[in-house]
Amino acid sequence: MNAIAKSHGFVTKSIHWMSAGLIGYGYVKGLDNVRQLGDPGVLQLEVGYAVLVGLLFALRLVWTKTLAGSTRLPDAAPRWEHLASRAVHMGLYASVFGIVLSGLGIALGYSIPALGGLFMTAMLGLHEGALSLLPLLLLAHIAGALWHKVVRRDGVLESMTGKLPI
Ligand code: HEM
């Protein structure tokens, strides 16, 4: 049983920090009002951004599940840490995919009014819900990383930052 985390590889780390930057950008630059999509440039930028984030997270999921391996949480960690880590990671993926798909749904509903008000209301509700959930999960994710850095000192944070555990 290993007690110290093995580092994530270069590709996983690059995808992780690129996607973290893109999520941050999304929260800073996000739209306040659906009517802003009336500007074709804005609509194009939003759709491009959503496709990029969706593809990056899908790539990360396939890459870690098939080749690189996902969590670096040591086998020796308590069962509750394994459960909490899996729940938060699944929640992160689910909320990001929820934001991306509902965002594309909003763009579709805006461009094709025949889809109807119910479709748009459902997409806006899903989008708002997932946008509110993600920061809570990120707080739990970052708290978990700090827990491993300060309390466990098992190298889990360093597995994603590249520094050696102290
Ligand atoms: C200061 C900010 C962040 C820190 C310190 C951090 C730290 C980490 C660490 C240490 C891991 C590896 C955990 C393990 O091997 O079990 C990880 C994985 C992960 N992080 Fe972050 N992270 C941050 C921001 C983000 C952001 C903004 C997202 C985007 C939603 C994110 C999504 C993920 C996901 C989905 C995984 C799991 C990767 C996988 O196994 O598929 N992280 N993070």
Residues whose N, C-alpha, C, O or C-beta is under 5 A from the ligand:
A	BS01	HEM	S19 A20 I23 R60 T64 S70 T71 R72 L73 H89 L92 A145 V156 L157 M160
